[in-house]
Amino acid sequence: MEEVSWYRFDNGSTLSQAGSEGGVIVFDEEHPLGARVTLERDTQAAPFAITCGIYGCMLHTRFFGLESEASSGYDLMKNALSELLDRANESGDDGDRVLMEGVEAFVETYP
């Protein structure tokens, strides 16, 4: 299987801009199979926030007090999203079911 990699959302034009949680966007990446993950600092609710989504399916946000936790969480969530998208993409007719079950497990793992 060929590994599909993340790339900067909108060619990086969103970096240093205001994010959905009212903070400054530090990282903002998109997956070619239809997902996005964004890390913000200095948000309205916490020092750091990660917002991620699978287009047309899920939007999920987590808040962090420490940069090290947010950075680690960003990488973990990004990898988990990649694995979920790959599984769903490879599941043919069962793809939607695999995706929805995976979303439920993802939110439980990363509350």
NUDRENSE-242135 format. One record per residue: residue in three letters; x, y, z of N, C-alpha, C, O in turn. Coordinates in nm, 3 decimals. Atoms other than C-alpha are relative to their C-alpha. Last residue first. Layout:
{tigu 'ALA', {X, Y, Z}, {X, Y, Z}, {X, Y, Z}, {X, Y, Z}}
...
end
This chain:
{tigu 'PRO', {0.115, -0.079, -0.047}, {-1.189, 1.291, 2.418}, {0.030, 0.149, 0.013}, {-0.057, 0.227, 0.051}}
{tigu 'TYR', {-0.049, -0.138, -0.011}, {-0.918, 1.131, 2.201}, {-0.115, 0.093, 0.042}, {-0.164, 0.172, -0.037}}
{tigu 'THR', {-0.144, 0.003, -0.026}, {-0.970, 0.756, 2.235}, {0.056, 0.139, 0.026}, {0.147, 0.156, 0.107}}
{tigu 'GLU', {-0.019, 0.060, -0.131}, {-1.349, 0.784, 2.265}, {0.148, -0.001, 0.040}, {0.181, 0.020, 0.157}}
{tigu 'VAL', {0.047, -0.097, -0.100}, {-1.363, 1.029, 1.976}, {0.015, -0.055, 0.141}, {0.045, 0.020, 0.234}}
{tigu 'PHE', {-0.093, -0.114, -0.002}, {-1.150, 0.797, 1.761}, {-0.038, 0.099, 0.109}, {0.047, 0.142, 0.187}}
{tigu 'ALA', {-0.118, 0.042, -0.075}, {-1.359, 0.489, 1.849}, {0.101, 0.113, 0.014}, {0.165, 0.127, 0.118}}
{tigu 'GLU', {0.042, 0.022, -0.138}, {-1.678, 0.662, 1.735}, {0.119, -0.039, 0.088}, {0.136, 0.013, 0.198}}
{tigu 'VAL', {0.021, -0.133, -0.058}, {-1.508, 0.788, 1.422}, {-0.039, -0.013, 0.147}, {0.012, 0.060, 0.232}}
{tigu 'GLY', {-0.130, -0.058, -0.030}, {-1.383, 0.438, 1.347}, {-0.009, 0.137, 0.063}, {0.069, 0.171, 0.151}}
{tigu 'GLU', {-0.049, 0.071, -0.118}, {-1.730, 0.290, 1.371}, {0.135, 0.057, 0.043}, {0.163, 0.070, 0.162}}
{tigu 'MET', {0.081, -0.041, -0.114}, {-1.852, 0.558, 1.131}, {0.042, -0.069, 0.129}, {0.046, -0.006, 0.234}}
{tigu 'LEU', {-0.026, -0.140, -0.035}, {-1.564, 0.505, 0.888}, {-0.078, 0.042, 0.124}, {-0.021, 0.101, 0.215}}
{tigu 'VAL', {-0.134, -0.004, -0.061}, {-1.588, 0.126, 0.889}, {0.032, 0.142, 0.046}, {0.087, 0.162, 0.154}}
{tigu 'ARG', {0.014, 0.062, -0.132}, {-1.963, 0.150, 0.823}, {0.134, 0.005, 0.075}, {0.138, 0.039, 0.193}}
{tigu 'ASP', {0.077, -0.092, -0.085}, {-1.908, 0.396, 0.539}, {-0.015, -0.055, 0.141}, {-0.002, 0.019, 0.239}}
{tigu 'GLY', {-0.076, -0.120, -0.037}, {-1.631, 0.185, 0.387}, {-0.073, 0.094, 0.093}, {-0.014, 0.145, 0.189}}
{tigu 'ASP', {0.010, -0.016, -0.146}, {-1.824, -0.145, 0.392}, {0.067, 0.129, 0.049}, {0.073, 0.152, 0.170}}
{tigu 'ASP', {0.140, -0.027, -0.035}, {-1.884, -0.131, 0.015}, {-0.020, 0.021, 0.149}, {-0.118, 0.084, 0.190}}
{tigu 'GLY', {0.101, 0.013, 0.105}, {-1.510, -0.106, -0.047}, {-0.139, 0.039, 0.046}, {-0.160, 0.149, 0.097}}
{tigu 'SER', {0.108, 0.090, -0.039}, {-1.312, -0.143, 0.273}, {-0.111, -0.013, -0.103}, {-0.210, -0.082, -0.078}}
{tigu 'GLU', {-0.030, 0.135, 0.048}, {-0.982, 0.002, 0.146}, {-0.114, -0.099, 0.024}, {-0.104, -0.215, -0.015}}
{tigu 'ASN', {-0.022, -0.006, 0.144}, {-1.096, 0.364, 0.178}, {0.022, -0.139, -0.060}, {-0.018, -0.165, -0.174}}
{tigu 'ALA', {0.130, -0.025, 0.063}, {-1.237, 0.302, 0.525}, {0.013, -0.003, -0.152}, {-0.072, -0.058, -0.222}}
{tigu 'ARG', {0.087, 0.118, -0.020}, {-0.914, 0.145, 0.645}, {-0.133, 0.017, -0.072}, {-0.179, -0.074, -0.140}}
{tigu 'ASP', {-0.053, 0.109, 0.082}, {-0.701, 0.423, 0.488}, {-0.088, -0.124, 0.012}, {-0.121, -0.188, -0.088}}
{tigu 'LEU', {0.033, -0.029, 0.139}, {-0.921, 0.695, 0.638}, {0.048, -0.111, -0.093}, {-0.023, -0.148, -0.187}}
{tigu 'LEU', {0.144, 0.014, 0.017}, {-0.898, 0.538, 0.983}, {-0.040, 0.023, -0.146}, {-0.117, -0.054, -0.202}}
{tigu 'GLU', {0.032, 0.143, -0.005}, {-0.521, 0.494, 0.964}, {-0.148, -0.024, -0.025}, {-0.186, -0.116, -0.098}}
{tigu 'SER', {-0.055, 0.062, 0.121}, {-0.471, 0.854, 0.855}, {-0.037, -0.148, -0.007}, {-0.082, -0.197, -0.110}}
{tigu 'LEU', {0.089, -0.038, 0.111}, {-0.704, 0.980, 1.130}, {0.047, -0.064, -0.131}, {-0.034, -0.112, -0.209}}
{tigu 'ALA', {0.124, 0.078, -0.015}, {-0.507, 0.785, 1.390}, {-0.098, 0.032, -0.111}, {-0.165, -0.058, -0.162}}
{tigu 'ASN', {-0.029, 0.139, 0.038}, {-0.179, 0.931, 1.262}, {-0.125, -0.087, 0.008}, {-0.149, -0.170, -0.079}}
{tigu 'LYS', {-0.024, 0.000, 0.144}, {-0.316, 1.287, 1.277}, {0.026, -0.143, -0.050}, {-0.028, -0.184, -0.152}}
{tigu 'MET', {0.131, -0.011, 0.066}, {-0.456, 1.227, 1.624}, {0.015, -0.005, -0.152}, {-0.066, -0.068, -0.220}}
{tigu 'LEU', {0.077, 0.122, -0.023}, {-0.123, 1.101, 1.757}, {-0.133, 0.002, -0.074}, {-0.172, -0.096, -0.137}}
{tigu 'ASP', {-0.060, 0.110, 0.076}, {0.074, 1.383, 1.596}, {-0.079, -0.129, 0.015}, {-0.102, -0.201, -0.083}}
{tigu 'TYR', {0.015, -0.031, 0.142}, {-0.159, 1.654, 1.725}, {0.053, -0.115, -0.085}, {-0.014, -0.162, -0.177}}
{tigu 'GLY', {0.137, 0.032, 0.038}, {-0.176, 1.496, 2.069}, {-0.025, 0.023, -0.147}, {-0.097, -0.055, -0.211}}
{tigu 'SER', {0.010, 0.145, 0.000}, {0.204, 1.509, 2.099}, {-0.139, -0.045, -0.045}, {-0.152, -0.136, -0.127}}
{tigu 'SER', {-0.083, 0.046, 0.111}, {0.209, 1.875, 2.002}, {-0.006, -0.151, -0.014}, {-0.020, -0.204, -0.125}}
{tigu 'ALA', {0.070, -0.033, 0.124}, {-0.081, 1.956, 2.232}, {0.077, -0.051, -0.121}, {0.018, -0.104, -0.214}}
{tigu 'GLU', {0.116, 0.089, 0.011}, {0.078, 1.775, 2.525}, {-0.075, 0.024, -0.131}, {-0.118, -0.071, -0.196}}
{tigu 'SER', {-0.052, 0.135, 0.024}, {0.413, 1.951, 2.470}, {-0.114, -0.101, -0.015}, {-0.107, -0.189, -0.100}}
{tigu 'GLU', {-0.040, 0.013, 0.140}, {0.239, 2.289, 2.434}, {0.047, -0.141, -0.031}, {0.017, -0.195, -0.138}}
{tigu 'LEU', {-0.144, -0.004, 0.026}, {0.071, 2.252, 2.772}, {0.030, -0.022, -0.148}, {-0.035, -0.103, -0.214}}
{tigu 'GLY', {-0.063, -0.105, -0.077}, {-0.284, 2.336, 2.879}, {0.148, 0.018, -0.032}, {0.203, 0.126, -0.013}}
{tigu 'PHE', {-0.120, 0.037, -0.074}, {-0.464, 2.138, 2.614}, {0.055, 0.121, 0.074}, {0.043, 0.235, 0.030}}
{tigu 'PHE', {-0.071, -0.113, -0.058}, {-0.806, 2.146, 2.450}, {0.113, -0.049, 0.087}, {0.102, -0.153, 0.151}}
{tigu 'ARG', {-0.057, 0.030, -0.132}, {-0.963, 1.893, 2.213}, {0.080, 0.121, 0.046}, {0.134, 0.196, -0.035}}
{tigu 'THR', {-0.100, -0.091, -0.056}, {-1.194, 1.959, 1.918}, {0.043, -0.047, 0.137}, {-0.038, -0.092, 0.217}}
{tigu 'HIS', {-0.033, 0.030, -0.139}, {-1.391, 1.720, 1.695}, {0.111, 0.095, 0.046}, {0.208, 0.119, -0.026}}
{tigu 'LEU', {-0.080, -0.113, -0.044}, {-1.571, 1.761, 1.363}, {0.021, -0.018, 0.150}, {-0.074, -0.039, 0.225}}
{tigu 'MET', {-0.035, -0.024, -0.139}, {-1.704, 1.450, 1.193}, {0.077, 0.131, 0.014}, {0.154, 0.170, -0.073}}
{tigu 'CYS', {0.022, 0.109, -0.094}, {-1.868, 1.316, 0.876}, {0.020, 0.038, 0.146}, {-0.062, 0.004, 0.231}}
{tigu 'GLY', {0.133, 0.056, 0.013}, {-1.895, 1.544, 0.575}, {-0.036, -0.103, 0.106}, {-0.141, -0.167, 0.096}}
{tigu 'TYR', {0.098, -0.078, 0.075}, {-1.522, 1.607, 0.568}, {-0.132, -0.076, -0.016}, {-0.135, -0.191, -0.058}}
{tigu 'ILE', {0.009, 0.077, 0.123}, {-1.336, 1.419, 0.836}, {-0.115, 0.062, -0.076}, {-0.228, 0.065, -0.027}}
{tigu 'GLY', {0.124, 0.043, 0.060}, {-1.249, 1.667, 1.102}, {0.022, -0.090, -0.118}, {0.126, -0.087, -0.183}}
{tigu 'CYS', {-0.017, 0.090, 0.114}, {-0.990, 1.790, 1.340}, {-0.135, -0.040, -0.053}, {-0.236, -0.036, 0.017}}
{tigu 'THR', {0.128, 0.024, 0.065}, {-0.959, 2.076, 1.584}, {0.028, -0.089, -0.120}, {0.116, -0.061, -0.201}}
{tigu 'ILE', {-0.010, 0.075, 0.126}, {-0.664, 2.079, 1.819}, {-0.141, -0.022, -0.049}, {-0.225, -0.077, 0.022}}
{tigu 'ALA', {0.113, 0.079, 0.045}, {-0.660, 2.346, 2.086}, {0.036, -0.071, -0.129}, {0.106, -0.018, -0.215}}
{tigu 'PHE', {-0.014, 0.068, 0.130}, {-0.390, 2.515, 2.293}, {-0.128, -0.078, -0.032}, {-0.197, -0.126, 0.058}}
{tigu 'PRO', {-0.122, -0.042, 0.068}, {-0.373, 2.770, 2.581}, {0.018, -0.063, -0.139}, {0.076, 0.000, -0.228}}
{tigu 'ALA', {-0.119, 0.064, -0.056}, {-0.736, 2.705, 2.665}, {0.124, 0.049, -0.073}, {0.113, 0.109, -0.179}}
{tigu 'ALA', {0.032, 0.094, -0.108}, {-1.092, 2.829, 2.603}, {0.121, -0.058, 0.071}, {0.110, -0.101, 0.186}}
{tigu 'GLN', {0.090, -0.061, -0.098}, {-1.044, 3.145, 2.394}, {-0.023, -0.090, 0.121}, {-0.046, -0.041, 0.231}}
{tigu 'THR', {0.142, 0.002, 0.037}, {-0.744, 3.002, 2.214}, {-0.083, 0.065, 0.110}, {-0.032, 0.097, 0.217}}
{tigu 'ASP', {0.068, -0.118, -0.057}, {-0.384, 3.108, 2.276}, {-0.147, 0.007, -0.042}, {-0.194, 0.111, -0.088}}
{tigu 'ARG', {-0.048, -0.042, -0.132}, {-0.233, 2.846, 2.045}, {-0.079, 0.124, 0.042}, {-0.132, 0.198, -0.041}}
{tigu 'GLU', {0.000, -0.144, -0.031}, {-0.401, 2.664, 1.758}, {0.061, 0.023, 0.137}, {0.055, -0.063, 0.225}}
{tigu 'LEU', {-0.047, -0.031, -0.135}, {-0.340, 2.322, 1.605}, {0.005, 0.151, 0.016}, {0.064, 0.222, -0.065}}
{tigu 'THR', {-0.053, -0.134, -0.024}, {-0.543, 2.222, 1.299}, {0.039, 0.013, 0.147}, {-0.036, -0.026, 0.236}}
{tigu 'VAL', {-0.034, -0.013, -0.141}, {-0.630, 1.881, 1.152}, {0.074, 0.132, 0.019}, {0.164, 0.166, -0.058}}
{tigu 'ARG', {-0.082, -0.117, -0.033}, {-0.809, 1.826, 0.822}, {0.026, -0.001, 0.150}, {-0.061, -0.040, 0.229}}
{tigu 'ALA', {-0.003, -0.037, -0.142}, {-0.964, 1.523, 0.658}, {0.091, 0.122, 0.018}, {0.173, 0.155, -0.068}}
{tigu 'GLY', {0.110, -0.081, -0.051}, {-1.076, 1.414, 0.312}, {-0.002, 0.027, 0.148}, {-0.105, 0.007, 0.213}}
{tigu 'LEU', {0.124, 0.078, -0.005}, {-0.877, 1.132, 0.151}, {-0.113, 0.073, 0.073}, {-0.220, 0.016, 0.094}}
{tigu 'PRO', {0.065, 0.011, 0.131}, {-0.604, 1.378, 0.047}, {-0.128, -0.083, -0.002}, {-0.208, -0.071, -0.095}}
{tigu 'HIS', {-0.027, 0.134, 0.053}, {-0.528, 1.462, 0.410}, {-0.074, -0.015, -0.132}, {-0.189, 0.028, -0.143}}
{tigu 'GLU', {0.112, 0.068, 0.064}, {-0.511, 1.826, 0.513}, {0.047, -0.134, -0.054}, {0.161, -0.149, -0.098}}
{tigu 'GLU', {-0.030, 0.097, 0.104}, {-0.281, 2.010, 0.750}, {-0.126, -0.070, -0.049}, {-0.226, -0.082, 0.023}}
{tigu 'ASP', {0.128, 0.020, 0.066}, {-0.290, 2.321, 0.966}, {0.024, -0.089, -0.121}, {0.083, -0.046, -0.220}}
{tigu 'PHE', {-0.007, 0.105, 0.103}, {-0.017, 2.384, 1.220}, {-0.139, -0.016, -0.059}, {-0.239, -0.005, 0.012}}
{tigu 'VAL', {-0.141, 0.038, -0.002}, {0.033, 2.695, 1.436}, {0.029, -0.106, -0.106}, {0.127, -0.096, -0.180}}
{tigu 'ILE', {-0.030, 0.131, 0.060}, {-0.303, 2.866, 1.384}, {0.150, -0.021, -0.008}, {0.223, 0.061, -0.065}}
{tigu 'VAL', {-0.086, -0.017, 0.116}, {-0.352, 3.157, 1.626}, {0.038, -0.138, -0.053}, {0.086, -0.223, 0.023}}
{tigu 'GLY', {-0.144, -0.008, -0.021}, {-0.643, 3.129, 1.866}, {0.074, 0.024, -0.131}, {0.013, 0.053, -0.234}}
{tigu 'GLY', {-0.039, -0.135, -0.038}, {-1.014, 3.206, 1.845}, {0.148, 0.016, 0.030}, {0.190, 0.121, 0.081}}
{tigu 'GLU', {0.010, -0.013, -0.146}, {-1.124, 2.842, 1.849}, {0.051, 0.135, 0.050}, {0.071, 0.154, 0.170}}
{tigu 'SER', {0.140, 0.015, -0.040}, {-1.199, 2.837, 1.475}, {-0.020, 0.014, 0.150}, {-0.131, 0.044, 0.195}}
{tigu 'GLY', {0.063, 0.130, 0.020}, {-0.853, 2.969, 1.394}, {-0.142, -0.003, 0.053}, {-0.193, 0.097, 0.104}}
{tigu 'ALA', {0.092, 0.038, -0.106}, {-0.715, 3.321, 1.351}, {-0.066, -0.133, -0.036}, {-0.108, -0.154, -0.150}}
{tigu 'GLN', {0.131, -0.062, 0.008}, {-0.423, 3.341, 1.107}, {-0.085, -0.045, 0.120}, {-0.046, -0.135, 0.194}}
{tigu 'SER', {-0.004, -0.130, -0.069}, {-0.058, 3.262, 1.188}, {-0.132, 0.077, -0.011}, {-0.141, 0.190, 0.036}}
{tigu 'LEU', {-0.092, -0.010, -0.114}, {-0.070, 2.972, 0.939}, {0.008, 0.144, 0.049}, {0.015, 0.238, -0.030}}
{tigu 'THR', {0.074, -0.017, -0.125}, {-0.380, 2.982, 0.718}, {0.091, 0.015, 0.122}, {0.046, 0.058, 0.228}}
{tigu 'SER', {0.048, -0.138, -0.014}, {-0.187, 3.045, 0.395}, {-0.075, 0.026, 0.130}, {-0.093, 0.141, 0.169}}
{tigu 'GLY', {-0.055, -0.066, -0.118}, {0.007, 2.721, 0.437}, {-0.050, 0.141, 0.024}, {-0.002, 0.209, 0.115}}
{tigu 'ASN', {-0.141, -0.037, 0.022}, {-0.058, 2.597, 0.083}, {0.061, 0.078, 0.116}, {0.153, 0.156, 0.095}}
{tigu 'ASP', {0.000, -0.125, 0.079}, {-0.434, 2.594, 0.149}, {0.141, 0.056, -0.017}, {0.164, 0.177, -0.005}}
{tigu 'PHE', {0.131, -0.045, 0.047}, {-0.387, 2.323, 0.414}, {0.015, 0.134, -0.071}, {0.081, 0.224, -0.020}}
{tigu 'ARG', {0.047, -0.125, -0.058}, {-0.029, 2.207, 0.435}, {-0.134, 0.039, -0.061}, {-0.151, 0.040, -0.183}}
{tigu 'TYR', {-0.063, -0.117, 0.059}, {0.008, 1.846, 0.326}, {-0.060, 0.124, 0.064}, {-0.168, 0.119, 0.123}}
{tigu 'TRP', {0.068, -0.126, -0.028}, {-0.064, 1.509, 0.482}, {0.077, 0.112, -0.070}, {0.196, 0.099, -0.098}}
{tigu 'SER', {-0.049, -0.092, -0.102}, {0.079, 1.196, 0.328}, {-0.087, 0.126, 0.011}, {-0.160, 0.164, -0.080}}
{tigu 'VAL', {0.054, -0.131, 0.038}, {-0.068, 0.894, 0.158}, {0.040, 0.099, 0.108}, {0.019, 0.074, 0.227}}
{tigu 'GLU', {0.036, -0.089, -0.110}, {0.144, 0.583, 0.202}, {-0.045, 0.135, -0.054}, {0.023, 0.196, -0.137}}
{tigu 'GLU', {-0.073, -0.125, 0.008}, {0.131, 0.344, -0.092}, {-0.047, 0.093, 0.112}, {-0.167, 0.112, 0.132}}
{tigu 'MET', {0.084, -0.118, 0.000}, {0.000, 0.000, 0.000}, {0.089, 0.125, 0.000}, {0.185, 0.133, 0.077}}
end
